């Protein structure tokens, strides 16, 4: 009886164990049937439990603002591309509107103590009707007459030319100085009335005073005439002490002589501007020095040769 009960209990225990094992197996199989979330989030690994899978899906969700921020364009790019840089323009300098005169002709003037021959053109600045300043060209006429001259002084002499109508006389003066038996130009003074018939765009009733301070021009020894065919340009200012240039005068084919003797009939011996101003004493002195040097070298050579010859005889 006891044995049969024992067998019955053992059979029940084995049966219950088998049932439990089948349940566990079914539960294990059921875990593998959980829906796969890897299709939604391919970057996350599949977990072994349903709780871990749900947690992973919530943490790897992509932000929704990434697509919208990538399409935003700065407003400044469109505004700067449409604006054009502002440019400032400076007014061009006023140029001469008057017709340039022909080349000046050569004139000759004789004031007994000063004989002058030249062609001169003046380039100066004047005020136009619009208030701007422009350049004008004016030729000293070859038909100008001698207004005055000073032949009494033996240190300073001048010649004064004028031309034009009586109501608006133009004038040209040249001063010469004599120092240490040398004559040179000391100054030029020009007085011009800017007439509308010569300069139509000029402001009316305008007078120009032009002065040049001499700086060794037309320099020549005493009793010789200065001669130069090439163009020479000299600056002009308003006064002798002024530094601001307002023009220039160009002269060519110049021959002039001041401090002439009373009985002179024309120009003296010509001193050309392109000739050498070196005194004749210098080349003469250089020639004498070279001759003396050659003589010394020759004497030294002869003395040395004589000594060598005498030593040769003594050796015998």
Order of alpha helices (4+ residues) and beta strands (2+ residues): alpha-alpha-alpha-alpha-beta-beta-beta-beta-beta-beta-beta-beta-beta-beta-beta-beta-beta-alpha
